Each structure stands twice: as structure tokens, then as C-alpha cells.
Amino acid sequence: MPRKQHLNGKQKTRKSAVKRFKITGSGRVFMRPHNIRHLMRNKSKRAKREGRIMKEITGKLAKKIKQMMLRG
């Protein structure tokens, strides 16, 4: 007996999520902080320094991001 054909096809990765977030090998989700692109003259040294460090996302939002990136 032949197998059933799937009519839906494959689920696609959301490319916008891939560009904005990173998933580590252990499954943690990281993002770059906002407000760090331009107008750096008006920002304090501390704000600029903190902008270089990636922030971890936890909870339901992290789960949704993983699902968008098909790693969930």
C-alpha cells in the first residue's frame, strides 16, 4: 500500500528571525540589543558598551522564536 502524501508541504524558516536572533547549541536564544545602530554621539559610554553584549531571551518569547526558526 502506498504512503499518504502530505498536502501541506514543508514549513518554512522565517528569514527575519534568522537575521535577528541566534540559537546556541544548548538551545538558548540571544538577540542584539536595540538602539545601538546610529547616533552614538548622544549615547553614554556605558550604553555603547552594553550594546555590544548579546541579550538572552527566555520564556514564551524564546519558544516562539525557536518555532519560527524551526528548532523547537
PyMOL Python script that loads the backbone (N, CA, C, O; Angstrom):
from pymol import cmd

cmd.read_pdbstr("""\
ATOM      1  N   MET A   1       0.829  -1.186   0.000  1.00  0.00           N
ATOM      2  CA  MET A   1       0.000   0.000   0.000  1.00  0.00           C
ATOM      3  C   MET A   1       0.880   1.259   0.000  1.00  0.00           C
ATOM      4  O   MET A   1       1.801   1.346   0.812  1.00  0.00           O
ATOM      5  N   PRO A   2       0.628   2.232  -0.879  1.00  0.00           N
ATOM      6  CA  PRO A   2       1.473   3.439  -0.902  1.00  0.00           C
ATOM      7  C   PRO A   2       1.235   4.336   0.318  1.00  0.00           C
ATOM      8  O   PRO A   2       0.159   4.340   0.917  1.00  0.00           O
ATOM      9  N   ARG A   3       2.278   5.090   0.659  1.00  0.00           N
ATOM     10  CA  ARG A   3       2.151   6.006   1.789  1.00  0.00           C
ATOM     11  C   ARG A   3       1.271   7.184   1.441  1.00  0.00           C
ATOM     12  O   ARG A   3       1.069   7.506   0.270  1.00  0.00           O
ATOM     13  N   LYS A   4       0.738   7.841   2.500  1.00  0.00           N
ATOM     14  CA  LYS A   4      -0.090   9.028   2.289  1.00  0.00           C
ATOM     15  C   LYS A   4       0.776  10.203   1.858  1.00  0.00           C
ATOM     16  O   LYS A   4       1.872  10.394   2.384  1.00  0.00           O
ATOM     17  N   GLN A   5       0.304  10.969   0.932  1.00  0.00           N
ATOM     18  CA  GLN A   5       1.004  12.180   0.504  1.00  0.00           C
ATOM     19  C   GLN A   5       0.646  13.320   1.447  1.00  0.00           C
ATOM     20  O   GLN A   5      -0.523  13.491   1.793  1.00  0.00           O
ATOM     21  N   HIS A   6       1.628  14.096   1.863  1.00  0.00           N
ATOM     22  CA  HIS A   6       1.359  15.278   2.681  1.00  0.00           C
ATOM     23  C   HIS A   6       1.002  16.435   1.755  1.00  0.00           C
ATOM     24  O   HIS A   6       1.760  16.766   0.842  1.00  0.00           O
ATOM     25  N   LEU A   7      -0.137  17.038   1.990  1.00  0.00           N
ATOM     26  CA  LEU A   7      -0.594  18.116   1.117  1.00  0.00           C
ATOM     27  C   LEU A   7      -0.031  19.468   1.520  1.00  0.00           C
ATOM     28  O   LEU A   7       0.034  20.376   0.692  1.00  0.00           O
ATOM     29  N   ASN A   8       0.384  19.624   2.795  1.00  0.00           N
ATOM     30  CA  ASN A   8       0.814  20.922   3.277  1.00  0.00           C
ATOM     31  C   ASN A   8       2.217  21.304   2.812  1.00  0.00           C
ATOM     32  O   ASN A   8       2.490  22.489   2.620  1.00  0.00           O
ATOM     33  N   GLY A   9       3.085  20.364   2.632  1.00  0.00           N
ATOM     34  CA  GLY A   9       4.458  20.668   2.282  1.00  0.00           C
ATOM     35  C   GLY A   9       5.264  20.995   3.523  1.00  0.00           C
ATOM     36  O   GLY A   9       4.802  20.800   4.647  1.00  0.00           O
ATOM     37  N   LYS A  10       6.467  21.493   3.313  1.00  0.00           N
ATOM     38  CA  LYS A  10       7.346  21.784   4.437  1.00  0.00           C
ATOM     39  C   LYS A  10       7.033  23.149   5.037  1.00  0.00           C
ATOM     40  O   LYS A  10       6.536  24.048   4.359  1.00  0.00           O
ATOM     41  N   GLN A  11       7.337  23.279   6.327  1.00  0.00           N
ATOM     42  CA  GLN A  11       7.203  24.578   6.978  1.00  0.00           C
ATOM     43  C   GLN A  11       8.472  25.371   6.697  1.00  0.00           C
ATOM     44  O   GLN A  11       9.573  24.822   6.750  1.00  0.00           O
ATOM     45  N   LYS A  12       8.327  26.648   6.402  1.00  0.00           N
ATOM     46  CA  LYS A  12       9.478  27.463   6.029  1.00  0.00           C
ATOM     47  C   LYS A  12      10.029  28.226   7.225  1.00  0.00           C
ATOM     48  O   LYS A  12       9.292  28.600   8.137  1.00  0.00           O
ATOM     49  N   THR A  13      11.337  28.449   7.203  1.00  0.00           N
ATOM     50  CA  THR A  13      12.004  29.256   8.225  1.00  0.00           C
ATOM     51  C   THR A  13      11.686  30.722   7.979  1.00  0.00           C
ATOM     52  O   THR A  13      11.665  31.168   6.832  1.00  0.00           O
ATOM     53  N   ARG A  14      11.439  31.473   9.044  1.00  0.00           N
ATOM     54  CA  ARG A  14      11.236  32.911   8.894  1.00  0.00           C
ATOM     55  C   ARG A  14      12.598  33.583   8.847  1.00  0.00           C
ATOM     56  O   ARG A  14      13.318  33.617   9.845  1.00  0.00           O
ATOM     57  N   LYS A  15      12.945  34.110   7.693  1.00  0.00           N
ATOM     58  CA  LYS A  15      14.273  34.665   7.480  1.00  0.00           C
ATOM     59  C   LYS A  15      14.523  35.889   8.363  1.00  0.00           C
ATOM     60  O   LYS A  15      15.661  36.152   8.753  1.00  0.00           O
ATOM     61  N   SER A  16      13.467  36.635   8.677  1.00  0.00           N
ATOM     62  CA  SER A  16      13.641  37.807   9.540  1.00  0.00           C
ATOM     63  C   SER A  16      14.107  37.377  10.932  1.00  0.00           C
ATOM     64  O   SER A  16      14.897  38.078  11.563  1.00  0.00           O
ATOM     65  N   ALA A  17      13.627  36.240  11.409  1.00  0.00           N
ATOM     66  CA  ALA A  17      14.038  35.733  12.719  1.00  0.00           C
ATOM     67  C   ALA A  17      15.484  35.256  12.684  1.00  0.00           C
ATOM     68  O   ALA A  17      16.227  35.456  13.644  1.00  0.00           O
ATOM     69  N   VAL A  18      15.882  34.631  11.593  1.00  0.00           N
ATOM     70  CA  VAL A  18      17.249  34.144  11.462  1.00  0.00           C
ATOM     71  C   VAL A  18      18.235  35.306  11.519  1.00  0.00           C
ATOM     72  O   VAL A  18      19.318  35.179  12.091  1.00  0.00           O
ATOM     73  N   LYS A  19      17.859  36.437  10.925  1.00  0.00           N
ATOM     74  CA  LYS A  19      18.750  37.601  10.898  1.00  0.00           C
ATOM     75  C   LYS A  19      18.850  38.283  12.253  1.00  0.00           C
ATOM     76  O   LYS A  19      19.871  38.897  12.562  1.00  0.00           O
ATOM     77  N   ARG A  20      17.804  38.183  13.066  1.00  0.00           N
ATOM     78  CA  ARG A  20      17.760  38.936  14.323  1.00  0.00           C
ATOM     79  C   ARG A  20      18.203  38.147  15.542  1.00  0.00           C
ATOM     80  O   ARG A  20      18.672  38.734  16.517  1.00  0.00           O
ATOM     81  N   PHE A  21      18.063  36.828  15.508  1.00  0.00           N
ATOM     82  CA  PHE A  21      18.305  36.015  16.693  1.00  0.00           C
ATOM     83  C   PHE A  21      19.321  34.932  16.417  1.00  0.00           C
ATOM     84  O   PHE A  21      19.565  34.551  15.272  1.00  0.00           O
ATOM     85  N   LYS A  22      19.920  34.435  17.520  1.00  0.00           N
ATOM     86  CA  LYS A  22      20.883  33.344  17.417  1.00  0.00           C
ATOM     87  C   LYS A  22      20.500  32.296  18.450  1.00  0.00           C
ATOM     88  O   LYS A  22      20.171  32.629  19.588  1.00  0.00           O
ATOM     89  N   ILE A  23      20.543  31.027  18.052  1.00  0.00           N
ATOM     90  CA  ILE A  23      20.261  29.940  18.974  1.00  0.00           C
ATOM     91  C   ILE A  23      21.563  29.179  19.212  1.00  0.00           C
ATOM     92  O   ILE A  23      22.221  28.751  18.263  1.00  0.00           O
ATOM     93  N   THR A  24      21.931  29.014  20.476  1.00  0.00           N
ATOM     94  CA  THR A  24      23.163  28.322  20.813  1.00  0.00           C
ATOM     95  C   THR A  24      22.951  26.815  20.708  1.00  0.00           C
ATOM     96  O   THR A  24      21.834  26.341  20.498  1.00  0.00           O
ATOM     97  N   GLY A  25      24.029  26.086  20.856  1.00  0.00           N
ATOM     98  CA  GLY A  25      23.958  24.636  20.788  1.00  0.00           C
ATOM     99  C   GLY A  25      23.098  24.040  21.881  1.00  0.00           C
ATOM    100  O   GLY A  25      22.464  23.003  21.688  1.00  0.00           O
ATOM    101  N   SER A  26      23.077  24.707  23.048  1.00  0.00           N
ATOM    102  CA  SER A  26      22.274  24.199  24.161  1.00  0.00           C
ATOM    103  C   SER A  26      20.819  24.647  24.066  1.00  0.00           C
ATOM    104  O   SER A  26      19.994  24.242  24.885  1.00  0.00           O
ATOM    105  N   GLY A  27      20.491  25.488  23.063  1.00  0.00           N
ATOM    106  CA  GLY A  27      19.106  25.877  22.845  1.00  0.00           C
ATOM    107  C   GLY A  27      18.716  27.223  23.421  1.00  0.00           C
ATOM    108  O   GLY A  27      17.540  27.583  23.405  1.00  0.00           O
ATOM    109  N   ARG A  28      19.701  27.987  23.940  1.00  0.00           N
ATOM    110  CA  ARG A  28      19.368  29.308  24.461  1.00  0.00           C
ATOM    111  C   ARG A  28      19.260  30.296  23.300  1.00  0.00           C
ATOM    112  O   ARG A  28      19.948  30.150  22.290  1.00  0.00           O
ATOM    113  N   VAL A  29      18.394  31.301  23.447  1.00  0.00           N
ATOM    114  CA  VAL A  29      18.128  32.269  22.376  1.00  0.00           C
ATOM    115  C   VAL A  29      18.727  33.619  22.768  1.00  0.00           C
ATOM    116  O   VAL A  29      18.513  34.102  23.880  1.00  0.00           O
ATOM    117  N   PHE A  30      19.479  34.223  21.844  1.00  0.00           N
ATOM    118  CA  PHE A  30      20.106  35.514  22.079  1.00  0.00           C
ATOM    119  C   PHE A  30      19.713  36.498  20.989  1.00  0.00           C
ATOM    120  O   PHE A  30      19.394  36.103  19.868  1.00  0.00           O
ATOM    121  N   MET A  31      19.738  37.791  21.328  1.00  0.00           N
ATOM    122  CA  MET A  31      19.475  38.851  20.357  1.00  0.00           C
ATOM    123  C   MET A  31      20.393  40.027  20.641  1.00  0.00           C
ATOM    124  O   MET A  31      20.898  40.184  21.752  1.00  0.00           O
ATOM    125  N   ARG A  32      20.596  40.832  19.644  1.00  0.00           N
ATOM    126  CA  ARG A  32      21.359  42.062  19.834  1.00  0.00           C
ATOM    127  C   ARG A  32      20.425  43.120  20.403  1.00  0.00           C
ATOM    128  O   ARG A  32      19.261  43.188  20.009  1.00  0.00           O
ATOM    129  N   PRO A  33      20.915  43.948  21.325  1.00  0.00           N
ATOM    130  CA  PRO A  33      20.047  44.991  21.881  1.00  0.00           C
ATOM    131  C   PRO A  33      19.711  46.063  20.851  1.00  0.00           C
ATOM    132  O   PRO A  33      20.459  46.277  19.897  1.00  0.00           O
ATOM    133  N   HIS A  34      18.587  46.728  21.052  1.00  0.00           N
ATOM    134  CA  HIS A  34      18.186  47.779  20.119  1.00  0.00           C
ATOM    135  C   HIS A  34      18.854  49.102  20.505  1.00  0.00           C
ATOM    136  O   HIS A  34      19.555  49.178  21.514  1.00  0.00           O
ATOM    137  N   ASN A  35      18.634  50.127  19.708  1.00  0.00           N
ATOM    138  CA  ASN A  35      19.170  51.482  19.914  1.00  0.00           C
ATOM    139  C   ASN A  35      20.687  51.535  19.896  1.00  0.00           C
ATOM    140  O   ASN A  35      21.277  52.309  20.649  1.00  0.00           O
ATOM    141  N   ILE A  36      21.339  50.733  19.058  1.00  0.00           N
ATOM    142  CA  ILE A  36      22.795  50.739  19.057  1.00  0.00           C
ATOM    143  C   ILE A  36      23.358  50.942  17.649  1.00  0.00           C
ATOM    144  O   ILE A  36      24.560  50.788  17.430  1.00  0.00           O
ATOM    145  N   ARG A  37      22.495  51.285  16.703  1.00  0.00           N
ATOM    146  CA  ARG A  37      22.913  51.393  15.307  1.00  0.00           C
ATOM    147  C   ARG A  37      23.585  52.725  14.961  1.00  0.00           C
ATOM    148  O   ARG A  37      24.642  52.742  14.330  1.00  0.00           O
ATOM    149  N   HIS A  38      22.986  53.817  15.365  1.00  0.00           N
ATOM    150  CA  HIS A  38      23.499  55.122  14.951  1.00  0.00           C
ATOM    151  C   HIS A  38      23.227  56.136  16.046  1.00  0.00           C
ATOM    152  O   HIS A  38      22.685  55.795  17.097  1.00  0.00           O
ATOM    153  N   LEU A  39      23.607  57.398  15.797  1.00  0.00           N
ATOM    154  CA  LEU A  39      23.502  58.476  16.787  1.00  0.00           C
ATOM    155  C   LEU A  39      24.280  58.125  18.059  1.00  0.00           C
ATOM    156  O   LEU A  39      23.804  58.350  19.172  1.00  0.00           O
ATOM    157  N   MET A  40      25.464  57.579  17.879  1.00  0.00           N
ATOM    158  CA  MET A  40      26.255  57.115  19.014  1.00  0.00           C
ATOM    159  C   MET A  40      26.817  58.279  19.835  1.00  0.00           C
ATOM    160  O   MET A  40      27.178  58.107  20.999  1.00  0.00           O
ATOM    161  N   ARG A  41      26.888  59.450  19.225  1.00  0.00           N
ATOM    162  CA  ARG A  41      27.430  60.613  19.925  1.00  0.00           C
ATOM    163  C   ARG A  41      26.596  60.969  21.154  1.00  0.00           C
ATOM    164  O   ARG A  41      27.122  61.457  22.154  1.00  0.00           O
ATOM    165  N   ASN A  42      25.294  60.719  21.065  1.00  0.00           N
ATOM    166  CA  ASN A  42      24.392  61.086  22.153  1.00  0.00           C
ATOM    167  C   ASN A  42      24.298  60.026  23.243  1.00  0.00           C
ATOM    168  O   ASN A  42      23.661  60.250  24.272  1.00  0.00           O
ATOM    169  N   LYS A  43      24.921  58.888  23.028  1.00  0.00           N
ATOM    170  CA  LYS A  43      24.790  57.797  23.991  1.00  0.00           C
ATOM    171  C   LYS A  43      25.996  57.775  24.930  1.00  0.00           C
ATOM    172  O   LYS A  43      27.106  58.149  24.553  1.00  0.00           O
ATOM    173  N   SER A  44      25.750  57.330  26.158  1.00  0.00           N
ATOM    174  CA  SER A  44      26.830  57.254  27.138  1.00  0.00           C
ATOM    175  C   SER A  44      27.763  56.092  26.799  1.00  0.00           C
ATOM    176  O   SER A  44      27.407  55.199  26.030  1.00  0.00           O
ATOM    177  N   LYS A  45      28.954  56.118  27.380  1.00  0.00           N
ATOM    178  CA  LYS A  45      29.902  55.040  27.153  1.00  0.00           C
ATOM    179  C   LYS A  45      29.329  53.715  27.640  1.00  0.00           C
ATOM    180  O   LYS A  45      29.523  52.668  27.023  1.00  0.00           O
ATOM    181  N   ARG A  46      28.624  53.787  28.750  1.00  0.00           N
ATOM    182  CA  ARG A  46      28.027  52.572  29.312  1.00  0.00           C
ATOM    183  C   ARG A  46      27.000  51.975  28.351  1.00  0.00           C
ATOM    184  O   ARG A  46      26.968  50.760  28.152  1.00  0.00           O
ATOM    185  N   ALA A  47      26.167  52.818  27.758  1.00  0.00           N
ATOM    186  CA  ALA A  47      25.146  52.338  26.817  1.00  0.00           C
ATOM    187  C   ALA A  47      25.794  51.695  25.598  1.00  0.00           C
ATOM    188  O   ALA A  47      25.320  50.676  25.096  1.00  0.00           O
ATOM    189  N   LYS A  48      26.886  52.300  25.124  1.00  0.00           N
ATOM    190  CA  LYS A  48      27.587  51.741  23.963  1.00  0.00           C
ATOM    191  C   LYS A  48      28.217  50.396  24.304  1.00  0.00           C
ATOM    192  O   LYS A  48      28.183  49.460  23.505  1.00  0.00           O
ATOM    193  N   ARG A  49      28.787  50.313  25.489  1.00  0.00           N
ATOM    194  CA  ARG A  49      29.420  49.083  25.945  1.00  0.00           C
ATOM    195  C   ARG A  49      28.391  47.961  26.079  1.00  0.00           C
ATOM    196  O   ARG A  49      28.624  46.836  25.635  1.00  0.00           O
ATOM    197  N   GLU A  50      27.262  48.275  26.689  1.00  0.00           N
ATOM    198  CA  GLU A  50      26.221  47.266  26.889  1.00  0.00           C
ATOM    199  C   GLU A  50      25.590  46.835  25.563  1.00  0.00           C
ATOM    200  O   GLU A  50      25.051  45.734  25.454  1.00  0.00           O
ATOM    201  N   GLY A  51      25.660  47.704  24.569  1.00  0.00           N
ATOM    202  CA  GLY A  51      25.101  47.371  23.267  1.00  0.00           C
ATOM    203  C   GLY A  51      25.887  46.317  22.521  1.00  0.00           C
ATOM    204  O   GLY A  51      25.374  45.710  21.581  1.00  0.00           O
ATOM    205  N   ARG A  52      27.136  46.089  22.928  1.00  0.00           N
ATOM    206  CA  ARG A  52      27.957  45.080  22.260  1.00  0.00           C
ATOM    207  C   ARG A  52      27.644  43.670  22.750  1.00  0.00           C
ATOM    208  O   ARG A  52      27.987  42.692  22.086  1.00  0.00           O
ATOM    209  N   ILE A  53      26.999  43.561  23.902  1.00  0.00           N
ATOM    210  CA  ILE A  53      26.741  42.263  24.515  1.00  0.00           C
ATOM    211  C   ILE A  53      25.361  41.760  24.082  1.00  0.00           C
ATOM    212  O   ILE A  53      24.375  42.494  24.155  1.00  0.00           O
ATOM    213  N   MET A  54      25.302  40.527  23.638  1.00  0.00           N
ATOM    214  CA  MET A  54      24.027  39.951  23.231  1.00  0.00           C
ATOM    215  C   MET A  54      23.198  39.619  24.469  1.00  0.00           C
ATOM    216  O   MET A  54      23.727  39.169  25.486  1.00  0.00           O
ATOM    217  N   LYS A  55      21.902  39.849  24.366  1.00  0.00           N
ATOM    218  CA  LYS A  55      20.982  39.616  25.483  1.00  0.00           C
ATOM    219  C   LYS A  55      20.271  38.285  25.290  1.00  0.00           C
ATOM    220  O   LYS A  55      19.905  37.919  24.173  1.00  0.00           O
ATOM    221  N   GLU A  56      20.079  37.559  26.401  1.00  0.00           N
ATOM    222  CA  GLU A  56      19.374  36.285  26.336  1.00  0.00           C
ATOM    223  C   GLU A  56      17.869  36.511  26.447  1.00  0.00           C
ATOM    224  O   GLU A  56      17.411  37.346  27.228  1.00  0.00           O
ATOM    225  N   ILE A  57      17.114  35.764  25.663  1.00  0.00           N
ATOM    226  CA  ILE A  57      15.652  35.824  25.700  1.00  0.00           C
ATOM    227  C   ILE A  57      15.171  34.524  26.326  1.00  0.00           C
ATOM    228  O   ILE A  57      15.638  33.442  25.969  1.00  0.00           O
ATOM    229  N   THR A  58      14.226  34.639  27.271  1.00  0.00           N
ATOM    230  CA  THR A  58      13.729  33.452  27.952  1.00  0.00           C
ATOM    231  C   THR A  58      12.200  33.410  27.882  1.00  0.00           C
ATOM    232  O   THR A  58      11.556  34.363  27.442  1.00  0.00           O
ATOM    233  N   GLY A  59      11.648  32.310  28.316  1.00  0.00           N
ATOM    234  CA  GLY A  59      10.200  32.195  28.432  1.00  0.00           C
ATOM    235  C   GLY A  59       9.497  31.886  27.125  1.00  0.00           C
ATOM    236  O   GLY A  59      10.047  31.252  26.223  1.00  0.00           O
ATOM    237  N   LYS A  60       8.268  32.356  27.057  1.00  0.00           N
ATOM    238  CA  LYS A  60       7.417  32.050  25.898  1.00  0.00           C
ATOM    239  C   LYS A  60       7.949  32.674  24.616  1.00  0.00           C
ATOM    240  O   LYS A  60       7.820  32.095  23.537  1.00  0.00           O
ATOM    241  N   LEU A  61       8.547  33.853  24.736  1.00  0.00           N
ATOM    242  CA  LEU A  61       9.082  34.517  23.544  1.00  0.00           C
ATOM    243  C   LEU A  61      10.201  33.683  22.927  1.00  0.00           C
ATOM    244  O   LEU A  61      10.279  33.557  21.705  1.00  0.00           O
ATOM    245  N   ALA A  62      11.056  33.122  23.758  1.00  0.00           N
ATOM    246  CA  ALA A  62      12.141  32.271  23.251  1.00  0.00           C
ATOM    247  C   ALA A  62      11.574  31.049  22.536  1.00  0.00           C
ATOM    248  O   ALA A  62      12.096  30.625  21.504  1.00  0.00           O
ATOM    249  N   LYS A  63      10.526  30.501  23.079  1.00  0.00           N
ATOM    250  CA  LYS A  63       9.891  29.327  22.467  1.00  0.00           C
ATOM    251  C   LYS A  63       9.322  29.678  21.095  1.00  0.00           C
ATOM    252  O   LYS A  63       9.449  28.905  20.146  1.00  0.00           O
ATOM    253  N   LYS A  64       8.693  30.854  20.997  1.00  0.00           N
ATOM    254  CA  LYS A  64       8.133  31.286  19.716  1.00  0.00           C
ATOM    255  C   LYS A  64       9.230  31.522  18.686  1.00  0.00           C
ATOM    256  O   LYS A  64       9.071  31.187  17.512  1.00  0.00           O
ATOM    257  N   ILE A  65      10.349  32.104  19.131  1.00  0.00           N
ATOM    258  CA  ILE A  65      11.458  32.369  18.209  1.00  0.00           C
ATOM    259  C   ILE A  65      12.039  31.060  17.688  1.00  0.00           C
ATOM    260  O   ILE A  65      12.337  30.939  16.500  1.00  0.00           O
ATOM    261  N   LYS A  66      12.198  30.087  18.567  1.00  0.00           N
ATOM    262  CA  LYS A  66      12.703  28.780  18.141  1.00  0.00           C
ATOM    263  C   LYS A  66      11.770  28.147  17.120  1.00  0.00           C
ATOM    264  O   LYS A  66      12.217  27.526  16.156  1.00  0.00           O
ATOM    265  N   GLN A  67      10.478  28.310  17.338  1.00  0.00           N
ATOM    266  CA  GLN A  67       9.495  27.748  16.413  1.00  0.00           C
ATOM    267  C   GLN A  67       9.606  28.435  15.049  1.00  0.00           C
ATOM    268  O   GLN A  67       9.486  27.783  14.012  1.00  0.00           O
ATOM    269  N   MET A  68       9.835  29.750  15.053  1.00  0.00           N
ATOM    270  CA  MET A  68       9.988  30.472  13.789  1.00  0.00           C
ATOM    271  C   MET A  68      11.226  30.002  13.032  1.00  0.00           C
ATOM    272  O   MET A  68      11.267  30.017  11.802  1.00  0.00           O
ATOM    273  N   MET A  69      12.241  29.581  13.804  1.00  0.00           N
ATOM    274  CA  MET A  69      13.480  29.140  13.187  1.00  0.00           C
ATOM    275  C   MET A  69      13.532  27.628  13.034  1.00  0.00           C
ATOM    276  O   MET A  69      14.569  27.073  12.672  1.00  0.00           O
ATOM    277  N   LEU A  70      12.425  26.965  13.307  1.00  0.00           N
ATOM    278  CA  LEU A  70      12.270  25.512  13.154  1.00  0.00           C
ATOM    279  C   LEU A  70      13.272  24.735  13.973  1.00  0.00           C
ATOM    280  O   LEU A  70      13.850  23.757  13.496  1.00  0.00           O
ATOM    281  N   ARG A  71      13.481  25.164  15.199  1.00  0.00           N
ATOM    282  CA  ARG A  71      14.386  24.456  16.093  1.00  0.00           C
ATOM    283  C   ARG A  71      13.659  24.069  17.373  1.00  0.00           C
ATOM    284  O   ARG A  71      14.295  23.969  18.423  1.00  0.00           O
ATOM    285  N   GLY A  72      12.390  23.854  17.326  1.00  0.00           N
ATOM    286  CA  GLY A  72      11.695  23.757  18.556  1.00  0.00           C
ATOM    287  C   GLY A  72      11.048  22.519  18.932  1.00  0.00           C
ATOM    288  O   GLY A  72      10.445  22.438  20.002  1.00  0.00           O
TER     289      GLY A  72
END
""", "prot")
cmd.dss("prot")
cmd.show_as("cartoon", "prot")
cmd.util.cbc("prot")
cmd.orient("prot")
